[in-house]
Amino acid sequence: MRVAVTGGSGKAGRAVVAHLREHGHEVVEVDVAASRDPDAPTLAADLTDRGQAFDVLASVDAVAHLAAIPAPNVLPDGETFRINTVSTYQVFSAAVTLGLQKVVWASSETLIGIPFERERPRYAPIDEDHPRLPEFHYALSKLVGEEMAAQFARWSGIPFVSLRYSNVMEDHDYARFPAWQDDPQVRRWNLWGYVADADVAQATRLALESDTDGHDAFLVAAADTCMTTPSEDLMAQVYPDVPLRRPVPGTETLLSIDKARSVLGYEPAVTWRDRA
């Protein structure tokens, strides 16, 4: 396919662009600023502008929409919400009007109540049926995006896939993991989850290539936690009142990837234990 990757210069975007090209897809890399690398040109576009969103998608078969303010506290809350929701609306609207084959976009694990401070997990491992409990404006923008995806899919018949990426890590990030091992509280905020940029790229490609209908959402995480302490012990220490719905052997992730495995064929290839 010819795929537009918005946010192609970001942490997830760089991995997705490279991975799609390695698997034979033609990529139109889009970002708010043009690349300075003449061998890897970027189409510069402000996706909050309707005309620019249409121009970007006019010549592609599908879009992987990763462009966003990537986290809270980067911009004031209102600007984060405005940019993320408006740009997502413009991309979705253009994709439907132009009749693209598939829309895949970067939702977020933050929808499930992260950081688990005011709210607590309702159960673990957390799956896609867990209540959506956005705790800040960034997460709220992702909740709005998923609702838009569901309605655009219903209106158009075009498949939309929301990928709820966990905390994305590049290779240099794994040097921090050993320092977390003595205190399970440090990373309790997302049930000790993470995902490698390479596995984000894999999941994004599989979602683009998958035969899905309507709107569907998937948690995308590593197969393990970021800790050496067994997962059931972590839960007993930090969230003793949260029920475990099934046994969680060893250091298996507490952000369930069962659905991504069964529907998309996703299988994480990277663990921090080989990289730290």
N, C-alpha and C positions, 0 to 999 in steps of 0.2 A: 504494500500500500504506500501511497504518498501521505505522510502523516505530519501535521503541524504539531510541534511540541512547544507550547507556551511556557515561559519561564525556563527556557533551555539553558540559560547560563547559571541557574541555581544549583544547589547541592544535589537535589534529586534530578533536576533537568539534565545536568551534564552526563550523568550515568545513563539516563533514559535515551538521550540522543545517541550516545556511542553504542549502546546495546541494540537499539533498533537498526542502526546502520549495519552492525555486525550480522544481523539476521535478515539482511536483504531488503529492508524497507527504505524508501527515500524519505528523508526528513527535511522539513522546513523548520529551522530553529528560530524561535521568536522570543524576544525579550524587550524590556523597556529601553535598553541601551544597546547599541550596535557593538558587536565584537570588534576588537582591534586586530584580530588574527585574520589575515587575508585568505588563509587556507580553510578557515571555518567561519564563514560569514553568518551573521545573525541579522534577521529581519527585525529592525527596530520598530516597535509599535506600542502605543498606549491603548490597551484593550478596554479601558473604560469608555473609549470613543467608539461609537457604533460603526462608523464608516471604516475605521482602521481594523476593527474586528472582522468585518465582512471581507475587506481586502486580503487579510491574512489567510482566511479560510476558503477563498474563492477557487483555489486551484488544488485542493487536497481532497483525499478520500475520507480521512478521519482526523480527529484531534485528540491529543493528550494534553489536557489543560492543567498545567502545574503552576502557572503564574499566580502569585499572591504575595501579600505581605506575609512572611513565613511564620510569624510568631507574635505573641503579645509583647507589648512594651518596646516595639520597634518604632511605631508611630503612635500618636494619640488614639485612644480607642475608637473614636468616631471615624477617623480617617482609615484605620484598619478595616472597620466594618464597611465603610463606603467603597473603598477600592476593591476589596475582595468580593463583595456582593455585586457591585455594578459590573466589574470586569467579567465575572462568571455569568451574569445575565447576558451580557453582550455576546460572549462566546457561544453560549447555549442557543441563544436566539438566532445568531448567524448560522450555526451548524444546522439547525432545523430548517431555516429558510432556504439554505443552499442544498439541503438533502444529503448531508454527509452519511456515511455508512455506520459510523460508530463515534460515540463520545465517551472518553474515559477522563476522569478528572481526580485531582488530589483533594480528597476529603481529609479527615484527621481522626486519630484516636481520641483527641480531646473531647469529642462529642459524648464520651461515655462517663464524664464527670471528673476528668483530670484537670487540675491536681486533686487527688482524693483527700481533701481537707474538710470542707463543709459537708460535702456528700461522701458517702462510703460506697464501695462496690456492693451491688446487690447480691452478687454471687461470683464465684470464680470456677473455672476459667471464664472470663468474660467473652461473650460471643456477640454476634450481630443483633441478637434479640434483646440485649441489655438496654434498659432505658437510656435515652439520649438526654444528658444532663449538662449542657454547656455551662461553664462557670465563668467565662469571660468573653469579651467581644470577638476575639479571634475565633473561638469555638462556636460562638453564635453565628458568625458568618458562614461557617462550614455547615451548620444545621440548616440555614436558609438555602445554601447551595444544594444540599441533598433534596430538599423539598422542591426546589426549582427543577432539578434533574428528574424527579419523579413525574412532575406535571408536564415537562417538555416531552418526556418519553411517552406519556399517555396521549398527548395531543398529536404527536407525529408518527409514532410507531418506530422511531429510531431508538436502538438500544443505548442506554446510558449506564455507565458503571462508575460508582463512587468507591474509591480505594481509600480506606481509612489507615493511612500509613502510621506506623509507630515512629518513635524518635529516630530519625535517619542518621546513620553514622557512616563516615568515610574512614579509610584505613588509619589515618593519623589519630582518630578519636579513640581508638581502642587502648592507647597508652594510659588513659584515665581510669579504665575499668578496675585494675588491681586496687586502687585507692578506695574503692567503694566497699570492699569486701568485709570490713570490720563493723560496718554500721548499716543495717538493713533499712534504716529510716531515710538514708540519703536518696535512694531511688524508689521509695515506696509510692511516689506520686503518680506513677503510671504502671504500678504492679511490676516494676523492674523490667519493663519492656524496652526493646530497641529493634531496629532493622537495618541491615547493611544497604548502602546505596545500590549495590549490585542486585540485591533481591528486590528492591523497589523497581528497578529497571525490568527485571524478569516479570514481576507481577503486572506491570504496566503493559508490557508486550503481550502477555497471555490474555489480559483483559481486552486488548485491541483485537486479538485474533480469535477470541472466544465466540461461541454461538449462544449468546444470551438474548433474552427478550425483556422489553420494558426497562424498568430501572432496578438495579441490584447493587448492594453494598457489600464490601468485604473488608475485614480486618487484615492488615498485612504487617506481619512481625517476623522476627527471627524465630527459630524453632526452640530456642532456649531463653532463659532470663539473662540478665547481665551479672548474675551472682553465682558464687560457688556453693552457697547454702541451698539445700534442696527446697524446691518451691513450696511444698506442703509445710515445711518448717518456717519459711518466711511468712506464710499466711498465719500460722499459729502464733508467731511472735508479734506480728504487726496488726493483723486483722483477725483476731481470734473469733469474732462473732460473725464473720462472713462465711456462709456455707460453701463448701466445695461440692460441685455437682457431680464430680467424678474423680477418681484417683488422678493425681498429677505426678507421675514418676520422675525421680531425679530432679534435674533443673529445667524441666519442660516449661515452655512459655505459659504464662497465665493469661495471655491475650490469645484466645483460640484462633488458630488458622485452619481449622478443620474445613470450613466452608470454602476458603480459597483453594485448599488442596483438592477437594472433591469436585468443585465446579470448574475452576480455572486450570487445575493441574499444577498449581504453585507448590514448589518444594524449596525451602530456603537452602542456599548453597554455602552461606557464610556464617560462621560462629566466631565470636570474639576470642574464644579459647585458642584458636589457631593464629590469632593476629596480635594479641597483647604482649 
